[in-house]
Amino acid sequence: MMRPTLYSRSPRSRPGAGTPAPETPTPAPTEPAKPHPTWGRRLARFKTPLLVLGGATVALLAAYLHGSLGTTAQRITQEDIDAAVRHTLEKNPLPSHSVKAYESVRGSIVRVRGIADGPIGEELEQSVGSGVVIIDNGTILTNLHVAAASERLKVVFADGLESDAIVVALQPEHDLAVIKARTIPDDLQAATMRSTAGLNVGDHVTAVGFPFGIGPSASSGVISGLKRDFRSPEGKRVLTNLIQFDAAANPGNSGGPLVTAEGEVIGIVTAILNPTEQRVFIGIGFAVPIENAAAGAGLPPF
């Protein structure tokens, strides 16, 4: 049985091993092909920009986490807000309705004095009432029964200046008089008036004037009723469409303003109800709506 020939890798086992092999021409060297750039080389090319971008990303992430943690740690609750409000109000309490109303009209309030000539040129004060400046040229609203009670009128402004005054218009049906001062302060302020439309029973009001000649004085209360009628104690006059209020008013308050919590004049105090002969306040006062008063002064309607 024949076995396949085994060939050795040694040149001695090749045929013709004793003779040298013919020379084979050496091929000319060729330029090696450029290897394609690998990912490592690409990353190396952008190493610096990638480091900058990575650092910025880390910084932004750290800032976000810090802000988030800080916001969580400083979260303000409703209880915190309520406590802060209470602390502020305790330290700086808000002014009352009456304070705001009084401060709004204080510069516009006048004391109206009824003067009669006495012996040897003396001036006798026959009556005292109140008034409110509605035009800064010295035009003042007051009650007819205040203006008509004496031979001459004088008014005293908030800064103490006293001046003679004349009557320029009358509204007997509303117990109103419009008077004008001959001399006025340089910085005279007119009160702000507001229509009575939209008023409600229970609204805060303040009456400002000179009760018994003392003042200016302020008393506060609420509107007790609207569109009320009033008959004078002598039965000579019936007033209609009045504002009823419970802020204290006494003789001397007549002609003064009835003021809202916002500091706006809505009426002129004209009467108090007292079925006794005391003629002092027992809880019910009346004011003429400012619409009637403004019409008497020739002002346009609201």
LOMI-295397 format. One line per 10 residues: number of its first residue (from 1); their letters; for each residue y, x, z of N, C-alpha, C. Coordinates in steps of 0.2 Angstrom, whole numbers. Each point is the difference from the previous one (the first is absolute). Layout:
NUM) a) Y X Z Y X Z Y X Z ~ ...
***
This chain:
1) mmrptlysrs) -6 4 0 6 -4 0 6 4 0 ~ 5 -1 -5 5 4 0 6 -2 4 ~ 3 4 3 6 -1 4 6 1 -3 ~ 5 -4 1 7 1 -3 3 7 2 ~ 3 3 -5 3 7 2 6 -1 4 ~ 0 4 5 5 1 5 5 5 -2 ~ 6 -2 0 5 5 -2 4 2 6 ~ 1 7 0 4 3 5 7 0 -2 ~ 5 1 5 7 0 -1 2 8 -1 ~ -5 4 1 2 7 -1 0 2 -7
11) prsrpgagtp) 5 4 -2 0 2 -7 -6 3 -3 ~ -4 3 5 -6 4 -3 -5 -5 -2 ~ 0 -6 2 -5 -5 -2 2 -3 -7 ~ 6 1 -2 2 -3 -6 -2 4 -6 ~ -1 -3 -6 -2 4 -6 6 4 -2 ~ -3 6 -2 5 5 -2 4 3 6 ~ -2 0 6 3 2 5 2 8 0 ~ -4 3 -4 1 8 -1 6 1 -4 ~ 2 -4 -4 6 2 -4 6 -4 2 ~ 5 4 -1 7 -3 3 2 -6 -5
21) apetptpapt) 2 -5 4 3 -6 -4 6 1 -3 ~ 1 -3 -6 6 1 -4 6 -3 4 ~ 6 4 -1 6 -2 3 2 -6 -2 ~ 2 -4 4 3 -7 -2 8 1 1 ~ 4 -2 -5 7 0 1 2 -4 6 ~ 5 4 4 3 -4 6 5 -4 -3 ~ 0 -7 2 5 -5 -2 7 2 3 ~ 5 -1 -4 7 1 3 2 -4 6 ~ 3 3 4 2 -4 7 5 -6 -2 ~ -2 -5 3 5 -6 -1 3 -2 6
31) epakphptwg) 6 -3 -1 4 -2 6 -3 -5 4 ~ -1 1 6 -3 -5 4 4 -7 0 ~ -4 -5 0 4 -7 1 3 -1 6 ~ 6 -3 0 4 -1 6 -4 -6 4 ~ -1 1 6 -3 -5 4 5 -6 1 ~ -3 -6 0 4 -6 2 3 0 7 ~ 6 -1 1 2 0 7 -4 -5 5 ~ -2 3 5 -3 -4 5 4 -4 5 ~ -2 -5 4 4 -3 5 3 5 5 ~ -4 5 2 3 5 4 6 3 -2
41) rrlarfktpl) 0 2 -7 6 2 -3 6 -5 0 ~ -2 -6 -2 5 -5 0 4 -1 6 ~ -4 0 6 2 -1 6 5 6 2 ~ -3 6 -2 4 6 2 7 0 -3 ~ 0 -3 -7 7 -1 -3 5 -4 4 ~ -3 -6 3 5 -5 3 -1 1 8 ~ -2 6 2 -1 1 7 7 -2 4 ~ 5 3 -2 7 0 4 2 -8 0 ~ 1 -3 -6 2 -7 0 -5 -4 4 ~ -6 1 0 -5 -4 4 1 1 7
51) lvlggatval) 2 6 2 1 1 7 6 -3 3 ~ 6 0 -5 6 -3 2 -1 -8 1 ~ -4 -3 -5 -1 -7 0 -4 -2 6 ~ -5 4 2 -5 -1 5 4 0 7 ~ 5 5 0 4 0 7 5 -5 0 ~ 3 -3 -5 4 -5 0 -4 -7 2 ~ -6 0 -3 -4 -6 2 -2 0 8 ~ -2 5 2 -1 1 7 6 -2 5 ~ 6 3 -3 6 -2 4 2 -7 0 ~ -1 -3 -6 1 -7 0 -5 -4 4
61) laaylhgslg) -6 1 0 -5 -3 4 2 1 7 ~ 2 6 2 1 1 8 6 -4 2 ~ 5 -1 -5 6 -4 2 -2 -7 0 ~ -4 -2 -4 -2 -8 0 -3 -1 6 ~ -5 4 2 -4 -1 6 4 0 6 ~ 5 5 0 5 0 6 4 -6 1 ~ 3 -2 -6 4 -6 0 -4 -7 2 ~ -7 0 -2 -4 -6 1 -1 0 8 ~ -2 6 2 -2 0 8 7 -1 4 ~ 5 3 -3 7 -2 4 1 -7 0
71) ttaqritqed) 0 -3 -6 1 -7 0 -4 -4 4 ~ -7 1 0 -4 -3 5 2 1 7 ~ 2 6 2 1 1 7 7 -3 2 ~ 4 -1 -5 7 -3 2 1 -7 -2 ~ -6 -4 -1 1 -7 -2 3 -4 5 ~ 5 -4 -3 5 -4 4 -3 -7 0 ~ -1 -3 6 -3 -6 1 5 -5 1 ~ -1 -7 0 5 -5 2 2 1 7 ~ -5 2 4 2 0 7 6 6 1 ~ -1 5 -4 5 6 0 7 -3 -2
81) idaavrhtle) 0 -4 -5 6 -3 -3 3 -5 5 ~ -4 -4 3 3 -5 5 3 4 6 ~ -4 5 2 3 4 6 6 4 -2 ~ 1 2 -6 6 4 -2 6 -5 0 ~ -1 -7 -2 5 -5 -1 2 -2 7 ~ -5 -1 5 2 -1 7 4 5 3 ~ -2 6 -1 4 6 3 7 0 -3 ~ 1 -1 -6 7 0 -3 4 -6 2 ~ -3 -6 1 4 -6 2 1 1 8 ~ -4 3 4 2 1 7 5 6 0
91) knplpshsvk) 0 4 -4 6 6 0 6 -3 -3 ~ 0 -4 -5 6 -2 -4 -1 -8 -1 ~ 1 -4 5 -2 -7 -1 5 -3 -6 ~ -2 -5 -3 4 -3 -5 5 -4 3 ~ 6 -1 -3 5 -4 3 -2 -8 0 ~ 2 -4 4 -1 -7 0 3 -3 -5 ~ -2 -7 -2 4 -4 -5 7 -1 2 ~ 2 -1 7 6 -1 2 5 6 -1 ~ -3 6 1 4 6 -1 2 1 -7 ~ -5 -1 -4 1 1 -8 5 -5 -2
101) ayesvrgsiv) 0 -6 2 5 -5 -2 7 1 3 ~ 0 2 6 7 2 3 3 6 -3 ~ -4 5 -1 3 6 -4 2 -1 -7 ~ -3 -5 -3 2 -2 -7 7 -3 0 ~ 1 -4 5 7 -4 -1 5 2 5 ~ -2 5 4 5 2 5 7 2 -2 ~ 0 3 -6 7 2 -3 3 -6 -3 ~ -3 -5 -1 3 -6 -3 2 -6 5 ~ -1 1 6 1 -5 5 7 1 2 ~ 4 -6 1 7 0 2 0 -5 6
111) rvrgiadgpi) 5 1 4 2 -5 6 6 -3 -3 ~ -1 -7 0 6 -4 -2 3 -3 6 ~ 7 1 1 4 -2 5 5 -5 -2 ~ 0 -6 3 5 -5 -1 6 2 5 ~ 6 1 -3 6 2 4 5 -6 -1 ~ 3 -1 6 6 -4 1 6 4 3 ~ 6 -2 -2 6 4 2 2 -3 7 ~ 0 5 5 2 -1 7 7 1 1 ~ 2 -1 6 7 2 2 2 7 -1 ~ 6 1 -1 3 7 -1 -5 4 -5
121) geeleqsvgs) -2 -3 -6 -3 4 -5 -7 2 2 ~ -3 -3 5 -7 2 2 -5 -4 -5 ~ -6 3 0 -5 -3 -4 -5 -3 4 ~ -2 -6 -1 -5 -3 5 -6 -1 -4 ~ -6 2 2 -6 -1 -3 -3 -7 1 ~ 0 -4 -5 -2 -7 1 -8 -1 -1 ~ -2 4 -4 -7 -1 -2 -3 7 -2 ~ -7 1 0 -3 6 -2 -6 -3 -4 ~ -2 4 -6 -6 -2 -3 -2 6 -4 ~ -4 -1 -5 -3 6 -4 1 -1 -7
131) gvviidngti) -1 5 -4 0 0 -7 -4 6 -3 ~ -1 -1 -7 -3 5 -3 3 2 -7 ~ 1 6 -1 3 2 -6 -5 -1 -6 ~ 2 -3 -5 -4 -2 -6 2 4 -6 ~ 7 2 0 3 4 -6 4 5 3 ~ -1 6 -2 3 6 3 8 0 -1 ~ 3 -5 -3 7 0 0 3 -4 6 ~ -4 -1 5 2 -3 6 -2 -8 0 ~ -4 -2 -4 -1 -7 0 -6 -2 5 ~ 1 -5 4 -4 -1 6 -2 -7 0
141) ltnlhvaaas) -6 -1 2 -3 -7 1 0 -1 8 ~ 2 -6 2 0 -3 7 0 -7 0 ~ 0 -3 6 0 -7 0 7 -3 0 ~ 0 -6 -3 6 -4 0 3 -1 7 ~ -4 -2 4 2 -2 7 3 6 4 ~ -2 6 -3 3 7 3 6 1 -3 ~ 1 -1 -7 6 2 -3 5 -5 1 ~ -1 -6 1 5 -6 0 2 -1 7 ~ -3 4 5 1 -2 7 7 3 3 ~ 3 5 -4 6 3 2 6 0 -5
151) erlkvvfadg) 6 2 2 5 1 -5 0 6 -5 ~ -3 5 3 -1 6 -4 -7 3 2 ~ -2 5 -5 -6 3 1 1 7 -1 ~ -4 4 4 -1 7 0 -8 2 0 ~ -1 5 -3 -7 2 0 0 7 2 ~ -6 2 4 -1 7 2 -6 2 -4 ~ 0 6 -3 -5 3 -4 -5 4 5 ~ -5 2 -3 -5 4 4 3 7 2 ~ 5 3 -3 2 6 2 6 -1 4 ~ 2 -6 2 5 -1 5 7 -2 -3
161) lesdaivval) 0 0 -7 7 -2 -3 1 -7 0 ~ 6 -2 2 2 -7 1 5 -2 -6 ~ -1 -6 -3 4 -2 -5 1 -7 0 ~ 6 -2 -2 1 -8 -1 -4 -2 -6 ~ -2 -6 0 -4 -3 -5 3 -7 -2 ~ -1 -2 -6 2 -6 -3 -6 -4 -2 ~ 1 -7 0 -6 -4 -3 1 -1 -7 ~ -5 1 -4 0 -1 -8 -4 -5 -2 ~ -5 -3 4 -4 -5 -3 -3 -4 6 ~ -1 -6 -1 -3 -4 6 -6 -5 -3
171) qpehdlavik) -5 -1 4 -6 -4 -2 -1 -5 6 ~ 4 -5 1 -1 -4 6 -7 -3 1 ~ -3 -1 -6 -7 -4 0 -5 5 2 ~ 1 7 0 -4 5 3 2 4 6 ~ 6 -2 2 3 3 6 1 7 -2 ~ 3 2 -6 0 7 -2 8 1 -2 ~ 2 6 2 6 3 -3 0 7 -2 ~ 4 1 -6 0 7 -2 7 2 1 ~ 0 6 4 6 3 2 1 7 -3 ~ 6 3 0 0 7 -3 5 4 4
181) artipddlqa) -2 6 2 4 4 4 6 3 -4 ~ 5 1 3 6 4 -4 -1 7 0 ~ -3 3 5 -1 7 0 -8 1 1 ~ -3 5 -3 -7 1 1 -1 7 1 ~ -6 2 3 -2 7 0 -1 3 -7 ~ 0 7 0 -1 3 -6 -7 0 -2 ~ -5 0 5 -7 0 -2 -3 -7 2 ~ 4 -6 -1 -3 -6 1 -6 -2 -4 ~ -5 -2 3 -7 -2 -3 -1 -8 0 ~ -2 -2 -6 -2 -7 0 -7 -1 1
191) atmrstagln) -2 -6 4 -7 -1 1 -3 -2 -6 ~ -7 1 0 -4 -2 -5 -3 -7 1 ~ 1 -5 -5 -2 -6 1 -6 -2 -4 ~ -4 -5 2 -6 -1 -3 -1 -8 0 ~ -3 -3 -5 -1 -7 -1 -5 -2 5 ~ 0 -6 2 -4 -3 5 -7 -2 -3 ~ 0 0 -7 -6 -1 -3 -6 4 2 ~ -5 -2 2 -6 4 2 0 1 8 ~ 5 -2 4 -1 0 7 -5 -4 2 ~ -3 2 6 -6 -4 3 2 -1 8
201) vgdhvtavgf) -3 -5 2 1 -1 7 -5 5 4 ~ 3 4 5 -3 5 3 3 7 -2 ~ 4 0 -6 3 7 -2 4 2 6 ~ 0 7 1 5 3 4 7 0 -2 ~ 5 -2 5 7 0 -2 4 3 6 ~ 6 2 -1 4 3 5 7 -3 -1 ~ 3 -3 6 7 -2 0 4 5 3 ~ 6 2 -4 4 5 2 7 -3 1 ~ 3 1 5 7 -2 1 3 2 7 ~ 5 -5 2 4 2 6 -1 -6 5
211) pfgigpsass) -6 -1 3 -1 -6 5 5 1 6 ~ 4 -5 1 5 0 6 5 6 -1 ~ 1 3 -6 4 5 -2 -3 7 2 ~ -6 0 1 -4 7 2 -3 2 -6 ~ 1 6 -2 -4 3 -6 3 5 -4 ~ -3 1 -5 -5 -4 -4 -7 0 4 ~ -3 -6 0 -6 0 4 -5 -3 -5 ~ -6 2 1 -6 -2 -4 -5 -4 4 ~ -3 -5 -3 -6 -4 4 -5 -1 -6 ~ -6 0 2 -5 -1 -5 -4 -6 1
221) gvisglkrdf) -3 -3 -5 -5 -5 0 -3 -1 -6 ~ -2 -7 -1 -3 -2 -7 3 -6 -2 ~ -1 -1 -7 2 -6 -3 -5 -6 3 ~ 4 -5 3 -4 -5 3 -1 -6 -5 ~ 4 -1 -5 0 -5 -5 5 1 -5 ~ -1 -4 -6 4 0 -5 2 -7 -2 ~ 6 0 -4 3 -7 -2 1 -5 6 ~ 3 3 5 1 -4 6 7 -3 -1 ~ 1 -6 4 7 -3 0 3 1 8 ~ 6 0 0 3 1 7 7 -5 0
231) rspegkrvlt) 1 -3 5 6 -4 2 3 3 5 ~ 7 1 0 4 3 5 0 -4 6 ~ 1 3 6 0 -4 6 5 -6 0 ~ 5 1 -4 5 -5 0 -1 -5 -5 ~ -6 1 -4 -2 -5 -5 5 0 -6 ~ 4 5 -1 5 0 -6 -3 3 -6 ~ -5 4 1 -2 4 -6 -8 0 0 ~ -3 -1 -6 -7 1 -1 -1 5 -5 ~ -4 5 2 -1 6 -4 -8 -1 -2 ~ -1 2 -7 -7 -1 -2 -2 6 -3
241) nliqfdaaan) -7 0 -2 -3 6 -3 1 7 4 ~ -1 -1 7 1 6 4 -6 4 1 ~ 1 6 2 -6 4 2 0 0 8 ~ -6 -2 3 0 -1 7 -4 7 2 ~ 3 3 6 -3 6 2 0 0 8 ~ -3 5 3 -1 0 7 3 6 3 ~ 4 5 -4 3 5 3 6 -2 4 ~ 1 3 6 5 -3 4 7 1 -3 ~ 4 -6 0 7 0 -3 4 -4 5 ~ 6 2 1 4 -4 5 7 0 -3
251) pgnsggplvt) 5 -4 4 7 0 -3 2 7 -1 ~ 3 2 -6 2 6 -2 -5 3 -5 ~ -6 -2 -1 -4 1 -5 2 -3 -7 ~ 3 -6 1 2 -4 -6 3 5 -5 ~ -2 -1 -6 3 4 -6 -4 7 -1 ~ -4 2 4 -4 6 -1 -6 -1 -4 ~ -3 5 -2 -5 0 -5 -7 -1 3 ~ -4 -4 -3 -7 0 1 -4 5 -5 ~ -3 5 3 -3 5 -4 -7 0 0 ~ -3 2 -6 -8 1 0 -2 7 3
261) aegevigivt) -6 0 0 -3 7 3 2 5 -5 ~ 1 -1 -6 2 5 -5 7 2 0 ~ 4 -4 4 7 1 0 5 -3 -5 ~ -3 -6 -2 4 -4 -5 2 -7 3 ~ 6 -1 -1 4 -6 3 -3 -6 -4 ~ -3 -5 4 -2 -6 -3 4 -6 2 ~ 4 0 5 4 -5 2 5 1 5 ~ 5 -4 1 5 0 5 -1 -4 6 ~ 0 3 6 -1 -4 6 5 -5 1 ~ -2 -6 1 6 -5 0 -1 -5 6
271) ailnpteqrv) -6 -1 3 0 -5 6 -6 2 4 ~ 0 -3 6 -6 0 5 -1 -7 2 ~ -6 -1 2 -2 -7 2 -1 0 8 ~ 4 -4 3 0 0 7 2 -7 3 ~ -4 -4 1 2 -7 2 3 -1 7 ~ 1 6 3 4 -1 7 7 3 -2 ~ 4 0 6 7 2 -1 1 7 1 ~ -6 4 1 1 7 1 2 4 -6 ~ -2 -3 -6 2 3 -7 -2 8 0 ~ -6 1 3 -3 7 -1 -7 -1 -3
281) figigfavpi) -2 6 -2 -6 0 -4 -6 -2 4 ~ -4 -5 -3 -7 -2 4 -6 1 -5 ~ 1 3 -6 -5 1 -4 0 -2 -7 ~ 5 -4 -2 1 -2 -7 7 2 -2 ~ 0 3 -6 6 2 -3 0 -2 -8 ~ 5 0 -3 1 -2 -7 4 4 -4 ~ -2 2 -6 4 4 -4 1 -3 -7 ~ 6 0 -3 1 -2 -7 -3 5 -5 ~ -4 -3 -5 -3 5 -5 5 4 -3 ~ -1 6 -2 4 5 -3 2 -3 -7
291) enaaagaglp) -4 -4 -3 2 -2 -7 6 -4 1 ~ 1 -5 5 6 -4 1 6 5 1 ~ -1 5 5 5 4 2 3 4 -6 ~ -5 3 -4 2 4 -6 4 -4 -5 ~ -2 -7 -1 4 -4 -5 7 -1 3 ~ 0 -1 6 7 -1 3 5 6 -1 ~ -3 6 0 3 6 -2 1 2 -7 ~ -2 -5 -4 1 1 -7 -5 5 -3 ~ -6 2 3 -4 5 -2 -6 -4 -5 ~ -2 4 -4 -5 -3 -5 -7 -2 4
301) pf) -3 -6 -2 -6 -2 4 -6 6 -1 ~ -4 0 5 -6 4 -1 -5 -1 -5
***
